[in-house]
Amino acid sequence: MKIFTLFFVAVIFSFYGSNLFPQAVDDPPSLPVYKTSAPIVLDGLLNEADWSIDKPHLIYKIGAVPSGNSNTPTAFAVVKHPYTDTSTCYVKFLRDGMNLYFSLNSNDKQVCRFDWEGDGMFMKIKDGVGNDKEYKIYVGVVNNVPQFVFETNGPQNSGNGVGVPSAGTTIYDSTNVDNGYTAEMVINLTALGFSSLPDSVTLMINIFDPDNYSLGVPPWGNNGNFAKQWWGSEWGGTYRKLNLLDVPVPVELISFTANYEGKVAKLLWSTATETNNRGFEVQSSVNGGEFASVGFVDGKGTTTIMQNYVYYDKDLLPGNSYAYRLKQIDFNGDFAYSKIVELGVISPVNFELMQNYPNPFNPSTKISFSLPQQSDVQLEVFNLLGQKIITLIDKKMNAGKHTIDFNASDLAGGVYLYSLKAVDNNGTVTSLTKKMTLIK
């Protein structure tokens, strides 16, 4: 049977139907905040599974472009030239009850303090009655000790923050090449004046990145430079929103492919992370009809380890056209559908070795062949004396049509033979040979 392989192999997407993550943009007016699957420990290490899931977030990097779920901020300014740093800081968001969490993950090679504020985040957020409150987590000095500092003018006990230098980083000393930092900050919305969970909160975020400053060096000395980027406006004249969703961080499906193997459809899919995932109901549609369940594959619950899944839909009828989708189901009954994958019509496949194309060729050509069933395959090239020149394939291969590129740049011009030998699972041996001409 002929293999039909999906053309969007390894395209990253997530579940949740109409709530599919949109493509990242520059300066988004709002971003979603999902609720956590487990409590967050405010230690700055970002070890919780929910932080690692690739959900919509901000990427702070001078000259960055939106990609995947990484949205770029509003604007930037180089405060002190020359600025050539390529540091990247990812800012993500989560919610646990009335606690709103922020994370910073930076690969900064020069983590240091700049006069009044150093590497880190400055934020303004509107409280329950619409007043600005400031929250900061940055590199500073307390009692002459360089460390990450949390500051706020908000209500007492309304927030906290912790920062951790990555291994190989010495903060507030840029004589060495650093290795970045991670940080976490939390704001309690009840303490901020919200009596119940709001649909959204209004805020602006400013990320600072000073470089090459050291202890005892004036902040505007010759050895340093400084840039900053913000989402909203620099000091809060223009704001953005975080939309607080009442759904957990979704399962992240990173690939979903399918192909025919004889009268069987083989479905393969992988997840980067899973949260509360009971499993996947496999659904099939025949000739454009309604989707119906054909099987179920158990999920892995909650995990940040990549998982691979396979399902075989057997005894398909030649001449029919099949399409598939996955219904991902949580333990609490919530569910969502993946995109639909269409395999096309099942067609018979004979053992066949096609003429290479182009032919004659210089220096590359394509060789295609078809297998009616899984076989051990050898594809070899010979000269006209029968001497083997090269083995192109020597492995077990699935049923279907296959194509390989052959580059003969190291060979002299002339006529060559290419031979296909296949041994199926029953031990039946089949061989075919064709000629091809290399022109130089």
Secondary structure by P-SEA (a helix, b strand, c coil): cbbbbbcccccccccccccccccccccccbbbbbbbcccccccccccccccccccbbbbbcccccccccccccccccccccccccbbbbbbbbbbcccbbbbbbbbcccccccccccccccccccccccbbbbbbbbbbbbccccbbbbbbcccccccccbbbbbcccccccccccccccccbbbbbcccccccccccccccbbbbbbbbccccccccccccccccccccccccccccbbbbbbbcccccccccbbbbbbcccbbbbbbbbcccccccbbbbbbbccccbbbbccccccccccccbbbbbbbbccccccbbbbbccccccccccccccbbbbbcbbbbbccccccccccccccbbbbbbccccccbbbbbccccccccccccccccccccbbbbbbbcccccbbbbbbbbbbbccccbbbbbbbbbbbcc
